């Protein structure tokens, strides 16, 4: 959801709520429908407080998932760069192949997995280059102390990369269950109906519009914030982008040229296997 669409939603919902308030105000008694305004305000405070506490808890939950996805994407990119370095300590024929497959892995993340996360279609798919990396490393037989150390380190880094990928993908499926959304919308609707009873024919229309508009605009904006945090790969402003992996791929290319090493790249620029 783009920022423009979000603003239009807030304005649209607020306009409908204000129109409802002004319509009820026409036949409302002077002083609102409540005979005791203080008692009515107290009840409204209970509703608003309950909604705020629940909303704050869910915002924390959604932001934790958002931050975990961001941290996972960065950790995955960092681990890939470290594996490129580790690959250079393995036997030469295999090191170039592993390096190329790592580059293809990163390209696939940027150009294939990320769009699927934005479209919520990634499901339980694996990165095919992860399987290719396993097949290649399975053929390695360490012969020196350096190769044995690099081999063991590679396995540890593979586990770290897979864990980071899991954290990254976890945010694409959302963490807020439907039941919580139902409760939030129910309480929001209840607050809207309750505010309607504050309609007062003796109050100026602009004051009544401000009363309803500010409440509804705040609630709508918070619900949209939740939707944003629950879907961090939505593709609009503020969404998570594959910046870390793109930066890592550039650094890997520069580093390989600097040390005079080559990579046996068997894919195109988007990570699709070359035919």
C-alpha positions, 0 to 999 in steps of 0.5 A, spaced: 500 500 500 502 506 497 503 512 502 498 516 497 493 510 498 493 510 505 492 518 506 486 517 501 483 511 506 484 516 512 481 522 509 475 517 506 474 514 512 474 520 516 469 524 511 464 518 512 464 518 519 464 526 519 458 525 515 454 520 519 456 525 525 453 531 522 447 527 520 445 524 527 447 531 530 440 534 526 436 530 530 440 530 537 438 534 543 441 540 546 447 537 550 448 530 546 444 524 548 447 523 554 444 526 560 450 525 564 456 527 560 462 526 565 459 519 566 459 518 559 466 520 558 468 516 563 465 510 559 469 512 553 475 513 557 475 505 558 473 503 551 479 508 549 484 505 554 482 498 552 483 499 545 490 503 546 493 497 550 491 492 546 493 496 540 500 498 543 501 490 544 499 488 537 504 494 534 510 491 539 508 484 536 508 487 529 514 491 529 518 485 532 516 481 526 518 487 522 525 488 525 526 480 525 525 480 518 530 486 517 535 483 521 535 476 518 536 480 511 542 483 513 545 477 517 543 473 510 547 478 506 553 478 511 553 470 512 554 470 504 560 475 504 563 471 509 562 464 505 565 467 499 571 468 503 571 461 506 570 458 499 577 461 497 580 457 502 577 450 499 580 446 493 581 451 487 576 447 482 571 447 487 572 454 490 570 457 484 564 453 483 562 455 490 563 462 489 559 462 483 553 459 486 553 464 492 553 469 487 547 466 484 544 465 490 544 472 492 542 474 485 536 469 486 534 473 493 534 479 490 530 478 483 526 472 484 525 471 492 524 478 494 518 479 488 515 473 491 515 476 498 512 482 496 506 478 492 506 473 498 507 467 494 513 465 496 510 459 500 515 454 502 519 454 496 527 453 497 532 457 494 535 452 489 542 455 489 542 452 496 541 445 494 546 446 489 551 449 494 550 443 498 551 438 492 558 442 491 560 442 498 558 434 498 564 433 493 569 436 497 574 432 501 579 436 505 586 434 505 590 440 509 589 443 516 587 449 512 581 446 508 579 442 514 578 448 518 575 452 512 570 446 511 568 446 518 567 453 518 563 453 511 558 448 514 557 453 520 556 459 516 551 455 512 547 454 518 547 461 520 545 463 512 539 458 513 537 461 519 537 468 517 533 466 511 528 463 515 527 470 519 527 474 513 521 470 510 518 469 516 515 477 516 512 475 509 507 471 512 504 476 517 504 475 525 497 478 527 492 472 527 485 474 524 482 473 531 486 480 533 484 483 527 476 482 528 477 484 535 480 491 533 475 492 528 470 490 533 472 495 538 474 501 533 466 500 530 464 500 538 468 507 539 465 510 533 458 508 535 459 511 542 462 517 539 455 518 535 452 519 541 456 525 543 452 529 537 449 535 540 445 540 536 447 546 540 454 545 538 457 548 532 458 543 526 465 544 525 466 542 533 462 536 532 466 534 525 473 535 529 470 531 535 469 525 530 474 526 525 480 526 530 478 520 533 476 516 527 483 519 523 487 516 529 484 509 529 484 508 522 492 511 521 493 506 527 490 500 523 494 502 517 500 502 521 499 495 523 497 493 516 504 496 514 508 492 520 505 486 519 507 486 511 514 489 511 515 487 503 509 491 501 513 494 495 511 501 497 515 507 501 518 504 508 518 497 505 524 492 506 528 492 500 534 487 498 539 493 499 543 489 504 544 483 499 545 488 493 550 491 497 554 484 498 554 482 491 557 489 489 562 488 494 563 480 492 565 482 485 570 488 487 573 483 492 574 478 487 577 482 482 582 485 488 585 478 490 585 476 483 580 470 484 574 468 479 567 465 480 564 460 476 557 463 475 552 459 472 546 463 472 544 470 469 543 477 472 537 475 475 539 468 478 536 464 473 540 458 471 544 459 465 542 454 459 
